[in-house]
Amino acid sequence: MNERSGGLVGGGPQKLTDIARQKTIDIRHLMIDIFSYFCIGLGLVFWFWGTWPLLGDRSVLFKLHSLSVADTLGSMLMIVGLLLKIPREWPLLVLALIALSIWNTVLGYVLAYCSTGGRDA
């Protein structure tokens, strides 16, 4: 028999299984890339959204609060997007996520403490 046995070119059903598996892997990578870019793009939107209230007439503390929350959320979304793109760097990126969340909380307490002049609120 030649290579065209059974109407399949070269390799038969095993070859078709390998091609289907490769297409599944390609689709999976495509979906991960799309979600990764979505997270990074949404993070940029949060960055600009947090910067916009700086132009308003509200108090300085309101402006700082909105800026710090939006920047932290935007940065976290960008790190999640990077985590999807380069999963081999997960320890460093998870450490960055934890540091960002702690930093935002501590900064909020420091601003609140400083705004009250050191008195208990």
Biopython code that builds the backbone (N, CA, C, O; Angstrom):
import numpy as np
from Bio.PDB.StructureBuilder import StructureBuilder

atoms = [
    (1, "MET", "N", (0.830, -1.193, 0.000)),
    (1, "MET", "CA", (0.000, 0.000, 0.000)),
    (1, "MET", "C", (0.870, 1.250, 0.000)),
    (1, "MET", "O", (1.998, 1.247, 0.493)),
    (2, "ASN", "N", (0.329, 2.293, -0.552)),
    (2, "ASN", "CA", (1.060, 3.547, -0.578)),
    (2, "ASN", "C", (0.612, 4.441, 0.590)),
    (2, "ASN", "O", (-0.144, 4.017, 1.463)),
    (3, "GLU", "N", (1.107, 5.705, 0.577)),
    (3, "GLU", "CA", (0.806, 6.622, 1.683)),
    (3, "GLU", "C", (-0.645, 7.065, 1.719)),
    (3, "GLU", "O", (-1.104, 7.574, 2.742)),
    (4, "ARG", "N", (-1.361, 6.890, 0.655)),
    (4, "ARG", "CA", (-2.743, 7.368, 0.588)),
    (4, "ARG", "C", (-3.735, 6.285, 0.975)),
    (4, "ARG", "O", (-4.867, 6.298, 0.492)),
    (5, "SER", "N", (-3.361, 5.381, 1.802)),
    (5, "SER", "CA", (-4.283, 4.315, 2.197)),
    (5, "SER", "C", (-5.410, 4.882, 3.035)),
    (5, "SER", "O", (-5.180, 5.681, 3.943)),
    (6, "GLY", "N", (-6.603, 4.478, 2.734)),
    (6, "GLY", "CA", (-7.766, 4.918, 3.489)),
    (6, "GLY", "C", (-8.183, 6.331, 3.173)),
    (6, "GLY", "O", (-9.031, 6.878, 3.877)),
    (7, "GLY", "N", (-7.641, 6.939, 2.168)),
    (7, "GLY", "CA", (-8.043, 8.284, 1.774)),
    (7, "GLY", "C", (-7.362, 9.379, 2.576)),
    (7, "GLY", "O", (-7.646, 10.556, 2.355)),
    (8, "LEU", "N", (-6.463, 9.031, 3.508)),
    (8, "LEU", "CA", (-5.767, 10.018, 4.314)),
    (8, "LEU", "C", (-4.352, 10.161, 3.791)),
    (8, "LEU", "O", (-3.707, 9.169, 3.453)),
    (9, "VAL", "N", (-3.880, 11.355, 3.725)),
    (9, "VAL", "CA", (-2.544, 11.597, 3.203)),
    (9, "VAL", "C", (-1.538, 11.483, 4.329)),
    (9, "VAL", "O", (-1.672, 12.164, 5.345)),
    (10, "GLY", "N", (-0.567, 10.665, 4.176)),
    (10, "GLY", "CA", (0.584, 10.473, 5.056)),
    (10, "GLY", "C", (0.291, 10.230, 6.513)),
    (10, "GLY", "O", (0.093, 11.304, 7.082)),
    (11, "GLY", "N", (0.206, 9.313, 7.217)),
    (11, "GLY", "CA", (0.138, 9.111, 8.636)),
    (11, "GLY", "C", (-1.195, 8.667, 9.165)),
    (11, "GLY", "O", (-1.239, 8.154, 10.283)),
    (12, "GLY", "N", (-2.258, 8.820, 8.470)),
    (12, "GLY", "CA", (-3.558, 8.320, 8.868)),
    (12, "GLY", "C", (-4.166, 9.068, 10.031)),
    (12, "GLY", "O", (-3.959, 10.273, 10.179)),
    (13, "PRO", "N", (-4.922, 8.353, 10.866)),
    (13, "PRO", "CA", (-5.656, 8.988, 11.962)),
    (13, "PRO", "C", (-4.754, 9.645, 12.998)),
    (13, "PRO", "O", (-5.138, 10.644, 13.606)),
    (14, "GLN", "N", (-3.565, 9.099, 13.206)),
    (14, "GLN", "CA", (-2.644, 9.693, 14.176)),
    (14, "GLN", "C", (-2.249, 11.105, 13.747)),
    (14, "GLN", "O", (-2.155, 12.008, 14.578)),
    (15, "LYS", "N", (-2.025, 11.285, 12.474)),
    (15, "LYS", "CA", (-1.672, 12.604, 11.948)),
    (15, "LYS", "C", (-2.819, 13.597, 12.163)),
    (15, "LYS", "O", (-2.583, 14.744, 12.542)),
    (16, "LEU", "N", (-4.053, 13.159, 11.923)),
    (16, "LEU", "CA", (-5.212, 14.033, 12.137)),
    (16, "LEU", "C", (-5.369, 14.387, 13.614)),
    (16, "LEU", "O", (-5.733, 15.516, 13.943)),
    (17, "THR", "N", (-5.099, 13.441, 14.499)),
    (17, "THR", "CA", (-5.174, 13.707, 15.933)),
    (17, "THR", "C", (-4.134, 14.738, 16.338)),
    (17, "THR", "O", (-4.426, 15.630, 17.135)),
    (18, "ASP", "N", (-2.924, 14.630, 15.802)),
    (18, "ASP", "CA", (-1.874, 15.600, 16.115)),
    (18, "ASP", "C", (-2.237, 16.994, 15.616)),
    (18, "ASP", "O", (-1.983, 17.988, 16.296)),
    (19, "ILE", "N", (-2.829, 17.063, 14.431)),
    (19, "ILE", "CA", (-3.247, 18.366, 13.886)),
    (19, "ILE", "C", (-4.350, 18.975, 14.748)),
    (19, "ILE", "O", (-4.313, 20.173, 15.027)),
    (20, "ALA", "N", (-5.331, 18.175, 15.176)),
    (20, "ALA", "CA", (-6.416, 18.681, 16.020)),
    (20, "ALA", "C", (-5.872, 19.145, 17.361)),
    (20, "ALA", "O", (-6.312, 20.167, 17.887)),
    (21, "ARG", "N", (-4.919, 18.406, 17.922)),
    (21, "ARG", "CA", (-4.329, 18.798, 19.211)),
    (21, "ARG", "C", (-3.572, 20.113, 19.068)),
    (21, "ARG", "O", (-3.645, 20.968, 19.950)),
    (22, "GLN", "N", (-2.850, 20.280, 17.971)),
    (22, "GLN", "CA", (-2.107, 21.511, 17.738)),
    (22, "GLN", "C", (-3.049, 22.701, 17.589)),
    (22, "GLN", "O", (-2.760, 23.784, 18.099)),
    (23, "LYS", "N", (-4.172, 22.514, 16.897)),
    (23, "LYS", "CA", (-5.137, 23.607, 16.743)),
    (23, "LYS", "C", (-5.762, 23.970, 18.076)),
    (23, "LYS", "O", (-6.024, 25.145, 18.331)),
    (24, "THR", "N", (-6.009, 22.978, 18.942)),
    (24, "THR", "CA", (-6.551, 23.248, 20.268)),
    (24, "THR", "C", (-5.567, 24.059, 21.097)),
    (24, "THR", "O", (-5.963, 24.989, 21.800)),
    (25, "ILE", "N", (-4.293, 23.715, 21.020)),
    (25, "ILE", "CA", (-3.268, 24.461, 21.752)),
    (25, "ILE", "C", (-3.171, 25.877, 21.217)),
    (25, "ILE", "O", (-3.036, 26.821, 21.996)),
    (26, "ASP", "N", (-3.237, 26.047, 19.893)),
    (26, "ASP", "CA", (-3.173, 27.381, 19.313)),
    (26, "ASP", "C", (-4.354, 28.240, 19.743)),
    (26, "ASP", "O", (-4.183, 29.423, 20.035)),
    (27, "ILE", "N", (-5.545, 27.662, 19.786)),
    (27, "ILE", "CA", (-6.724, 28.408, 20.226)),
    (27, "ILE", "C", (-6.593, 28.787, 21.700)),
    (27, "ILE", "O", (-6.972, 29.890, 22.092)),
    (28, "ARG", "N", (-6.060, 27.880, 22.516)),
    (28, "ARG", "CA", (-5.868, 28.170, 23.940)),
    (28, "ARG", "C", (-4.897, 29.333, 24.119)),
    (28, "ARG", "O", (-5.149, 30.227, 24.926)),
    (29, "HIS", "N", (-3.792, 29.330, 23.376)),
    (29, "HIS", "CA", (-2.832, 30.438, 23.464)),
    (29, "HIS", "C", (-3.447, 31.734, 22.964)),
    (29, "HIS", "O", (-3.179, 32.802, 23.515)),
    (30, "LEU", "N", (-4.256, 31.652, 21.941)),
    (30, "LEU", "CA", (-4.921, 32.843, 21.429)),
    (30, "LEU", "C", (-5.869, 33.434, 22.471)),
    (30, "LEU", "O", (-5.897, 34.649, 22.663)),
    (31, "MET", "N", (-6.640, 32.590, 23.139)),
    (31, "MET", "CA", (-7.573, 33.074, 24.172)),
    (31, "MET", "C", (-6.810, 33.683, 25.349)),
    (31, "MET", "O", (-7.225, 34.710, 25.886)),
    (32, "ILE", "N", (-5.707, 33.068, 25.753)),
    (32, "ILE", "CA", (-4.896, 33.619, 26.843)),
    (32, "ILE", "C", (-4.321, 34.964, 26.439)),
    (32, "ILE", "O", (-4.307, 35.895, 27.244)),
    (33, "ASP", "N", (-3.844, 35.083, 25.201)),
    (33, "ASP", "CA", (-3.315, 36.362, 24.730)),
    (33, "ASP", "C", (-4.391, 37.442, 24.711)),
    (33, "ASP", "O", (-4.143, 38.574, 25.128)),
    (34, "ILE", "N", (-5.569, 37.105, 24.236)),
    (34, "ILE", "CA", (-6.660, 38.085, 24.186)),
    (34, "ILE", "C", (-7.033, 38.547, 25.595)),
    (34, "ILE", "O", (-7.204, 39.745, 25.824)),
    (35, "PHE", "N", (-7.159, 37.617, 26.535)),
    (35, "PHE", "CA", (-7.509, 37.993, 27.912)),
    (35, "PHE", "C", (-6.382, 38.792, 28.557)),
    (35, "PHE", "O", (-6.639, 39.716, 29.329)),
    (36, "SER", "N", (-5.140, 38.443, 28.248)),
    (36, "SER", "CA", (-3.997, 39.177, 28.781)),
    (36, "SER", "C", (-4.002, 40.617, 28.292)),
    (36, "SER", "O", (-3.835, 41.543, 29.085)),
    (37, "TYR", "N", (-4.191, 40.809, 26.995)),
    (37, "TYR", "CA", (-4.236, 42.173, 26.455)),
    (37, "TYR", "C", (-5.454, 42.939, 26.974)),
    (37, "TYR", "O", (-5.386, 44.154, 27.157)),
    (38, "PHE", "N", (-6.554, 42.247, 27.211)),
    (38, "PHE", "CA", (-7.738, 42.890, 27.789)),
    (38, "PHE", "C", (-7.428, 43.413, 29.188)),
    (38, "PHE", "O", (-7.791, 44.540, 29.524)),
    (39, "CYS", "N", (-6.762, 42.601, 30.003)),
    (39, "CYS", "CA", (-6.407, 43.034, 31.365)),
    (39, "CYS", "C", (-5.459, 44.225, 31.335)),
    (39, "CYS", "O", (-5.628, 45.173, 32.101)),
    (40, "ILE", "N", (-4.469, 44.180, 30.459)),
    (40, "ILE", "CA", (-3.523, 45.293, 30.362)),
    (40, "ILE", "C", (-4.237, 46.555, 29.881)),
    (40, "ILE", "O", (-3.997, 47.640, 30.410)),
    (41, "GLY", "N", (-5.103, 46.425, 28.893)),
    (41, "GLY", "CA", (-5.852, 47.583, 28.399)),
    (41, "GLY", "C", (-6.790, 48.160, 29.445)),
    (41, "GLY", "O", (-6.895, 49.378, 29.584)),
    (42, "LEU", "N", (-7.473, 47.287, 30.183)),
    (42, "LEU", "CA", (-8.364, 47.756, 31.242)),
    (42, "LEU", "C", (-7.573, 48.441, 32.359)),
    (42, "LEU", "O", (-8.045, 49.403, 32.964)),
    (43, "GLY", "N", (-6.378, 47.941, 32.622)),
    (43, "GLY", "CA", (-5.506, 48.599, 33.601)),
    (43, "GLY", "C", (-5.146, 50.008, 33.170)),
    (43, "GLY", "O", (-5.115, 50.921, 33.996)),
    (44, "LEU", "N", (-4.875, 50.194, 31.888)),
    (44, "LEU", "CA", (-4.596, 51.544, 31.381)),
    (44, "LEU", "C", (-5.817, 52.453, 31.510)),
    (44, "LEU", "O", (-5.691, 53.636, 31.826)),
    (45, "VAL", "N", (-6.991, 51.892, 31.263)),
    (45, "VAL", "CA", (-8.214, 52.679, 31.421)),
    (45, "VAL", "C", (-8.364, 53.134, 32.869)),
    (45, "VAL", "O", (-8.716, 54.287, 33.118)),
    (46, "PHE", "N", (-8.101, 52.242, 33.828)),
    (46, "PHE", "CA", (-8.174, 52.630, 35.237)),
    (46, "PHE", "C", (-7.150, 53.715, 35.563)),
    (46, "PHE", "O", (-7.452, 54.629, 36.331)),
    (47, "TRP", "N", (-5.963, 53.634, 35.004)),
    (47, "TRP", "CA", (-4.958, 54.677, 35.238)),
    (47, "TRP", "C", (-5.472, 56.040, 34.806)),
    (47, "TRP", "O", (-5.385, 57.012, 35.557)),
    (48, "PHE", "N", (-6.007, 56.109, 33.594)),
    (48, "PHE", "CA", (-6.502, 57.402, 33.104)),
    (48, "PHE", "C", (-7.754, 57.841, 33.852)),
    (48, "PHE", "O", (-7.956, 59.034, 34.081)),
    (49, "TRP", "N", (-8.593, 56.889, 34.233)),
    (49, "TRP", "CA", (-9.798, 57.206, 34.980)),
    (49, "TRP", "C", (-9.441, 57.796, 36.348)),
    (49, "TRP", "O", (-10.114, 58.714, 36.818)),
    (50, "GLY", "N", (-8.408, 57.285, 36.978)),
    (50, "GLY", "CA", (-7.985, 57.818, 38.278)),
    (50, "GLY", "C", (-7.323, 59.171, 38.167)),
    (50, "GLY", "O", (-7.340, 59.947, 39.123)),
    (51, "THR", "N", (-6.744, 59.470, 37.026)),
    (51, "THR", "CA", (-6.080, 60.760, 36.839)),
    (51, "THR", "C", (-7.085, 61.872, 36.559)),
    (51, "THR", "O", (-6.837, 63.030, 36.896)),
    (52, "TRP", "N", (-8.200, 61.535, 35.952)),
    (52, "TRP", "CA", (-9.193, 62.535, 35.578)),
    (52, "TRP", "C", (-9.711, 63.380, 36.756)),
    (52, "TRP", "O", (-9.839, 64.593, 36.590)),
    (53, "PRO", "N", (-10.017, 62.807, 37.945)),
    (53, "PRO", "CA", (-10.517, 63.641, 39.047)),
    (53, "PRO", "C", (-9.521, 64.669, 39.555)),
    (53, "PRO", "O", (-9.919, 65.578, 40.283)),
    (54, "LEU", "N", (-8.256, 64.567, 39.207)),
    (54, "LEU", "CA", (-7.278, 65.573, 39.639)),
    (54, "LEU", "C", (-7.605, 66.952, 39.080)),
    (54, "LEU", "O", (-7.183, 67.967, 39.636)),
    (55, "LEU", "N", (-8.350, 66.989, 37.989)),
    (55, "LEU", "CA", (-8.702, 68.263, 37.364)),
    (55, "LEU", "C", (-9.934, 68.910, 37.993)),
    (55, "LEU", "O", (-10.263, 70.051, 37.667)),
    (56, "GLY", "N", (-10.612, 68.205, 38.881)),
    (56, "GLY", "CA", (-11.851, 68.710, 39.466)),
    (56, "GLY", "C", (-11.630, 69.679, 40.610)),
    (56, "GLY", "O", (-10.499, 70.034, 40.942)),
    (57, "ASP", "N", (-12.753, 70.104, 41.214)),
    (57, "ASP", "CA", (-12.729, 71.078, 42.306)),
    (57, "ASP", "C", (-12.898, 70.437, 43.674)),
    (57, "ASP", "O", (-13.178, 71.138, 44.646)),
    (58, "ARG", "N", (-12.735, 69.130, 43.774)),
    (58, "ARG", "CA", (-12.916, 68.446, 45.055)),
    (58, "ARG", "C", (-11.711, 68.678, 45.956)),
    (58, "ARG", "O", (-10.741, 69.326, 45.562)),
    (59, "SER", "N", (-11.782, 68.139, 47.172)),
    (59, "SER", "CA", (-10.683, 68.299, 48.118)),
    (59, "SER", "C", (-9.469, 67.473, 47.686)),
    (59, "SER", "O", (-9.567, 66.555, 46.872)),
    (60, "VAL", "N", (-8.329, 67.836, 48.262)),
    (60, "VAL", "CA", (-7.087, 67.145, 47.922)),
    (60, "VAL", "C", (-7.158, 65.684, 48.346)),
    (60, "VAL", "O", (-6.679, 64.814, 47.620)),
    (61, "LEU", "N", (-7.743, 65.397, 49.502)),
    (61, "LEU", "CA", (-7.833, 64.018, 49.967)),
    (61, "LEU", "C", (-8.714, 63.172, 49.050)),
    (61, "LEU", "O", (-8.401, 62.011, 48.788)),
    (62, "PHE", "N", (-9.815, 63.747, 48.562)),
    (62, "PHE", "CA", (-10.651, 63.014, 47.610)),
    (62, "PHE", "C", (-9.871, 62.705, 46.344)),
    (62, "PHE", "O", (-9.947, 61.596, 45.814)),
    (63, "LYS", "N", (-9.120, 63.686, 45.860)),
    (63, "LYS", "CA", (-8.328, 63.482, 44.646)),
    (63, "LYS", "C", (-7.267, 62.405, 44.849)),
    (63, "LYS", "O", (-7.077, 61.543, 43.991)),
    (64, "LEU", "N", (-6.576, 62.458, 45.988)),
    (64, "LEU", "CA", (-5.552, 61.448, 46.261)),
    (64, "LEU", "C", (-6.150, 60.065, 46.437)),
    (64, "LEU", "O", (-5.573, 59.072, 45.993)),
    (65, "HIS", "N", (-7.303, 59.999, 47.081)),
    (65, "HIS", "CA", (-7.937, 58.703, 47.281)),
    (65, "HIS", "C", (-8.352, 58.080, 45.946)),
    (65, "HIS", "O", (-8.074, 56.909, 45.689)),
    (66, "SER", "N", (-9.008, 58.857, 45.112)),
    (66, "SER", "CA", (-9.445, 58.308, 43.827)),
    (66, "SER", "C", (-8.247, 57.938, 42.954)),
    (66, "SER", "O", (-8.284, 56.934, 42.242)),
    (67, "LEU", "N", (-7.203, 58.733, 43.005)),
    (67, "LEU", "CA", (-6.007, 58.441, 42.221)),
    (67, "LEU", "C", (-5.325, 57.170, 42.704)),
    (67, "LEU", "O", (-4.929, 56.336, 41.890)),
    (68, "SER", "N", (-5.183, 57.011, 44.014)),
    (68, "SER", "CA", (-4.469, 55.838, 44.534)),
    (68, "SER", "C", (-5.263, 54.552, 44.302)),
    (68, "SER", "O", (-4.677, 53.523, 43.968)),
    (69, "VAL", "N", (-6.578, 54.593, 44.473)),
    (69, "VAL", "CA", (-7.383, 53.388, 44.247)),
    (69, "VAL", "C", (-7.371, 52.990, 42.777)),
    (69, "VAL", "O", (-7.172, 51.819, 42.453)),
    (70, "ALA", "N", (-7.582, 53.954, 41.885)),
    (70, "ALA", "CA", (-7.618, 53.637, 40.462)),
    (70, "ALA", "C", (-6.245, 53.185, 39.957)),
    (70, "ALA", "O", (-6.157, 52.263, 39.145)),
    (71, "ASP", "N", (-5.189, 53.819, 40.426)),
    (71, "ASP", "CA", (-3.846, 53.404, 40.014)),
    (71, "ASP", "C", (-3.512, 52.007, 40.515)),
    (71, "ASP", "O", (-2.897, 51.216, 39.800)),
    (72, "THR", "N", (-3.915, 51.704, 41.739)),
    (72, "THR", "CA", (-3.643, 50.373, 42.273)),
    (72, "THR", "C", (-4.408, 49.309, 41.502)),
    (72, "THR", "O", (-3.841, 48.278, 41.140)),
    (73, "LEU", "N", (-5.691, 49.548, 41.248)),
    (73, "LEU", "CA", (-6.461, 48.579, 40.467)),
    (73, "LEU", "C", (-5.909, 48.428, 39.049)),
    (73, "LEU", "O", (-5.815, 47.316, 38.530)),
    (74, "GLY", "N", (-5.550, 49.536, 38.434)),
    (74, "GLY", "CA", (-4.970, 49.476, 37.100)),
    (74, "GLY", "C", (-3.657, 48.715, 37.082)),
    (74, "GLY", "O", (-3.420, 47.896, 36.194)),
    (75, "SER", "N", (-2.812, 48.980, 38.053)),
    (75, "SER", "CA", (-1.526, 48.276, 38.123)),
    (75, "SER", "C", (-1.729, 46.795, 38.380)),
    (75, "SER", "O", (-1.026, 45.965, 37.803)),
    (76, "MET", "N", (-2.685, 46.451, 39.240)),
    (76, "MET", "CA", (-2.950, 45.042, 39.514)),
    (76, "MET", "C", (-3.466, 44.327, 38.265)),
    (76, "MET", "O", (-3.069, 43.195, 37.987)),
    (77, "LEU", "N", (-4.346, 44.981, 37.515)),
    (77, "LEU", "CA", (-4.832, 44.369, 36.275)),
    (77, "LEU", "C", (-3.698, 44.178, 35.269)),
    (77, "LEU", "O", (-3.652, 43.170, 34.565)),
    (78, "MET", "N", (-2.806, 45.122, 35.205)),
    (78, "MET", "CA", (-1.672, 44.974, 34.298)),
    (78, "MET", "C", (-0.762, 43.825, 34.722)),
    (78, "MET", "O", (-0.240, 43.096, 33.879)),
    (79, "ILE", "N", (-0.575, 43.669, 36.017)),
    (79, "ILE", "CA", (0.256, 42.563, 36.505)),
    (79, "ILE", "C", (-0.424, 41.228, 36.226)),
    (79, "ILE", "O", (0.252, 40.259, 35.879)),
    (80, "VAL", "N", (-1.741, 41.157, 36.368)),
    (80, "VAL", "CA", (-2.460, 39.918, 36.023)),
    (80, "VAL", "C", (-2.296, 39.627, 34.529)),
    (80, "VAL", "O", (-2.108, 38.474, 34.141)),
    (81, "GLY", "N", (-2.365, 40.666, 33.690)),
    (81, "GLY", "CA", (-2.140, 40.474, 32.261)),
    (81, "GLY", "C", (-0.735, 39.964, 31.972)),
    (81, "GLY", "O", (-0.550, 39.094, 31.121)),
    (82, "LEU", "N", (0.254, 40.502, 32.677)),
    (82, "LEU", "CA", (1.618, 40.016, 32.512)),
    (82, "LEU", "C", (1.773, 38.589, 33.030)),
    (82, "LEU", "O", (2.522, 37.793, 32.464)),
    (83, "LEU", "N", (1.067, 38.277, 34.096)),
    (83, "LEU", "CA", (1.115, 36.923, 34.649)),
    (83, "LEU", "C", (0.592, 35.908, 33.637)),
    (83, "LEU", "O", (1.102, 34.791, 33.556)),
    (84, "LEU", "N", (-0.413, 36.289, 32.873)),
    (84, "LEU", "CA", (-0.924, 35.402, 31.832)),
    (84, "LEU", "C", (0.051, 35.283, 30.659)),
    (84, "LEU", "O", (0.156, 34.224, 30.040)),
    (85, "LYS", "N", (0.763, 36.371, 30.356)),
    (85, "LYS", "CA", (1.699, 36.351, 29.239)),
    (85, "LYS", "C", (2.992, 35.613, 29.575)),
    (85, "LYS", "O", (3.512, 34.869, 28.743)),
    (86, "ILE", "N", (3.516, 35.809, 30.785)),
    (86, "ILE", "CA", (4.777, 35.180, 31.173)),
    (86, "ILE", "C", (4.596, 34.435, 32.496)),
    (86, "ILE", "O", (5.035, 34.914, 33.542)),
    (87, "PRO", "N", (3.959, 33.277, 32.455)),
    (87, "PRO", "CA", (3.670, 32.557, 33.704)),
    (87, "PRO", "C", (4.915, 32.048, 34.427)),
    (87, "PRO", "O", (4.837, 31.719, 35.611)),
    (88, "ARG", "N", (6.061, 31.974, 33.745)),
    (88, "ARG", "CA", (7.266, 31.489, 34.420)),
    (88, "ARG", "C", (7.753, 32.478, 35.477)),
    (88, "ARG", "O", (8.551, 32.108, 36.339)),
    (89, "GLU", "N", (7.295, 33.707, 35.428)),
    (89, "GLU", "CA", (7.686, 34.744, 36.395)),
    (89, "GLU", "C", (6.652, 34.921, 37.499)),
    (89, "GLU", "O", (6.588, 35.987, 38.110)),
    (90, "TRP", "N", (5.835, 33.891, 37.769)),
    (90, "TRP", "CA", (4.723, 34.044, 38.708)),
    (90, "TRP", "C", (5.162, 34.422, 40.115)),
    (90, "TRP", "O", (4.440, 35.193, 40.747)),
    (91, "PRO", "N", (6.289, 33.946, 40.669)),
    (91, "PRO", "CA", (6.615, 34.368, 42.041)),
    (91, "PRO", "C", (6.823, 35.879, 42.156)),
    (91, "PRO", "O", (6.351, 36.507, 43.104)),
    (92, "LEU", "N", (7.527, 36.452, 41.192)),
    (92, "LEU", "CA", (7.789, 37.885, 41.224)),
    (92, "LEU", "C", (6.509, 38.688, 41.015)),
    (92, "LEU", "O", (6.292, 39.701, 41.679)),
    (93, "LEU", "N", (5.666, 38.237, 40.096)),
    (93, "LEU", "CA", (4.434, 38.972, 39.811)),
    (93, "LEU", "C", (3.426, 38.865, 40.957)),
    (93, "LEU", "O", (2.715, 39.830, 41.238)),
    (94, "VAL", "N", (3.352, 37.722, 41.615)),
    (94, "VAL", "CA", (2.459, 37.589, 42.777)),
    (94, "VAL", "C", (2.969, 38.463, 43.925)),
    (94, "VAL", "O", (2.177, 39.072, 44.645)),
    (95, "LEU", "N", (4.286, 38.522, 44.091)),
    (95, "LEU", "CA", (4.862, 39.412, 45.103)),
    (95, "LEU", "C", (4.521, 40.867, 44.801)),
    (95, "LEU", "O", (4.242, 41.643, 45.714)),
    (96, "ALA", "N", (4.544, 41.234, 43.535)),
    (96, "ALA", "CA", (4.174, 42.604, 43.149)),
    (96, "ALA", "C", (2.702, 42.879, 43.453)),
    (96, "ALA", "O", (2.359, 43.972, 43.903)),
    (97, "LEU", "N", (1.824, 41.894, 43.211)),
    (97, "LEU", "CA", (0.400, 42.071, 43.535)),
    (97, "LEU", "C", (0.196, 42.283, 45.036)),
    (97, "LEU", "O", (-0.560, 43.163, 45.448)),
    (98, "ILE", "N", (0.871, 41.475, 45.845)),
    (98, "ILE", "CA", (0.736, 41.598, 47.296)),
    (98, "ILE", "C", (1.288, 42.945, 47.759)),
    (98, "ILE", "O", (0.666, 43.614, 48.584)),
    (99, "ALA", "N", (2.443, 43.347, 47.243)),
    (99, "ALA", "CA", (3.042, 44.619, 47.640)),
    (99, "ALA", "C", (2.148, 45.797, 47.261)),
    (99, "ALA", "O", (2.019, 46.751, 48.028)),
    (100, "LEU", "N", (1.529, 45.734, 46.075)),
    (100, "LEU", "CA", (0.628, 46.816, 45.664)),
    (100, "LEU", "C", (-0.574, 46.932, 46.592)),
    (100, "LEU", "O", (-0.969, 48.037, 46.964)),
    (101, "SER", "N", (-1.155, 45.797, 46.964)),
    (101, "SER", "CA", (-2.339, 45.854, 47.824)),
    (101, "SER", "C", (-1.979, 46.365, 49.218)),
    (101, "SER", "O", (-2.742, 47.128, 49.811)),
    (102, "ILE", "N", (-0.831, 45.956, 49.743)),
    (102, "ILE", "CA", (-0.421, 46.434, 51.071)),
    (102, "ILE", "C", (-0.059, 47.913, 51.015)),
    (102, "ILE", "O", (-0.420, 48.677, 51.909)),
    (103, "TRP", "N", (0.653, 48.316, 49.969)),
    (103, "TRP", "CA", (1.056, 49.703, 49.843)),
    (103, "TRP", "C", (-0.153, 50.632, 49.789)),
    (103, "TRP", "O", (-0.146, 51.680, 50.435)),
    (104, "ASN", "N", (-1.181, 50.274, 49.042)),
    (104, "ASN", "CA", (-2.365, 51.122, 48.937)),
    (104, "ASN", "C", (-3.064, 51.241, 50.286)),
    (104, "ASN", "O", (-3.525, 52.325, 50.646)),
    (105, "THR", "N", (-3.150, 50.155, 51.031)),
    (105, "THR", "CA", (-3.800, 50.192, 52.343)),
    (105, "THR", "C", (-3.024, 51.077, 53.316)),
    (105, "THR", "O", (-3.609, 51.907, 54.011)),
    (106, "VAL", "N", (-1.709, 50.896, 53.359)),
    (106, "VAL", "CA", (-0.873, 51.687, 54.273)),
    (106, "VAL", "C", (-0.914, 53.161, 53.887)),
    (106, "VAL", "O", (-1.004, 54.030, 54.754)),
    (107, "LEU", "N", (-0.849, 53.444, 52.594)),
    (107, "LEU", "CA", (-0.900, 54.836, 52.155)),
    (107, "LEU", "C", (-2.223, 55.487, 52.552)),
    (107, "LEU", "O", (-2.237, 56.654, 52.946)),
    (108, "GLY", "N", (-3.329, 54.760, 52.457)),
    (108, "GLY", "CA", (-4.623, 55.297, 52.879)),
    (108, "GLY", "C", (-4.647, 55.639, 54.361)),
    (108, "GLY", "O", (-5.169, 56.682, 54.752)),
    (109, "TYR", "N", (-4.081, 54.761, 55.188)),
    (109, "TYR", "CA", (-4.027, 55.043, 56.626)),
    (109, "TYR", "C", (-3.120, 56.227, 56.945)),
    (109, "TYR", "O", (-3.438, 57.033, 57.819)),
    (110, "VAL", "N", (-2.005, 56.335, 56.252)),
    (110, "VAL", "CA", (-1.094, 57.456, 56.487)),
    (110, "VAL", "C", (-1.754, 58.767, 56.092)),
    (110, "VAL", "O", (-1.650, 59.755, 56.818)),
    (111, "LEU", "N", (-2.427, 58.787, 54.958)),
    (111, "LEU", "CA", (-3.127, 60.012, 54.546)),
    (111, "LEU", "C", (-4.223, 60.392, 55.531)),
    (111, "LEU", "O", (-4.385, 61.568, 55.857)),
    (112, "ALA", "N", (-4.962, 59.423, 55.997)),
    (112, "ALA", "CA", (-6.028, 59.710, 56.962)),
    (112, "ALA", "C", (-5.440, 60.236, 58.277)),
    (112, "ALA", "O", (-5.985, 61.159, 58.882)),
    (113, "TYR", "N", (-4.346, 59.652, 58.705)),
    (113, "TYR", "CA", (-3.710, 60.074, 59.954)),
    (113, "TYR", "C", (-3.179, 61.502, 59.818)),
    (113, "TYR", "O", (-3.345, 62.324, 60.719)),
    (114, "CYS", "N", (-2.547, 61.782, 58.697)),
    (114, "CYS", "CA", (-1.980, 63.114, 58.473)),
    (114, "CYS", "C", (-3.077, 64.179, 58.299)),
    (114, "CYS", "O", (-2.892, 65.332, 58.686)),
    (115, "SER", "N", (-4.189, 63.794, 57.730)),
    (115, "SER", "CA", (-5.252, 64.770, 57.517)),
    (115, "SER", "C", (-5.949, 65.153, 58.822)),
    (115, "SER", "O", (-6.535, 66.232, 58.916)),
    (116, "THR", "N", (-5.890, 64.283, 59.825)),
    (116, "THR", "CA", (-6.502, 64.617, 61.112)),
    (116, "THR", "C", (-5.526, 65.318, 62.041)),
    (116, "THR", "O", (-5.893, 65.658, 63.166)),
    (117, "GLY", "N", (-4.287, 65.545, 61.602)),
    (117, "GLY", "CA", (-3.304, 66.216, 62.425)),
    (117, "GLY", "C", (-2.764, 65.333, 63.536)),
    (117, "GLY", "O", (-2.254, 65.855, 64.527)),
    (118, "GLY", "N", (-2.854, 64.046, 63.413)),
    (118, "GLY", "CA", (-2.328, 63.125, 64.417)),
    (118, "GLY", "C", (-3.322, 62.776, 65.494)),
    (118, "GLY", "O", (-3.008, 61.970, 66.370)),
    (119, "ARG", "N", (-4.525, 63.354, 65.466)),
    (119, "ARG", "CA", (-5.548, 63.023, 66.457)),
    (119, "ARG", "C", (-6.230, 61.719, 66.065)),
    (119, "ARG", "O", (-6.230, 61.337, 64.894)),
    (120, "ASP", "N", (-6.798, 61.053, 67.025)),
    (120, "ASP", "CA", (-7.586, 59.868, 66.723)),
    (120, "ASP", "C", (-8.885, 60.293, 66.080)),
    (120, "ASP", "O", (-9.560, 61.208, 66.552)),
    (121, "ALA", "N", (-9.223, 59.628, 65.010)),
    (121, "ALA", "CA", (-10.442, 60.012, 64.275)),
    (121, "ALA", "C", (-11.668, 59.497, 64.966)),
    (121, "ALA", "O", (-12.783, 59.723, 64.494)),
]
sb = StructureBuilder()
sb.init_structure("model")
sb.init_model(0)
sb.init_chain("A")
sb.init_seg("    ")
for serial, (resi, resn, name, xyz) in enumerate(atoms, 1):
    if name == "N":
        sb.init_residue(resn, " ", resi, " ")
    sb.init_atom(name, np.array(xyz, "f"), 0.0, 1.0, " ", f" {name:<3s}", serial, name[0])
structure = sb.get_structure()
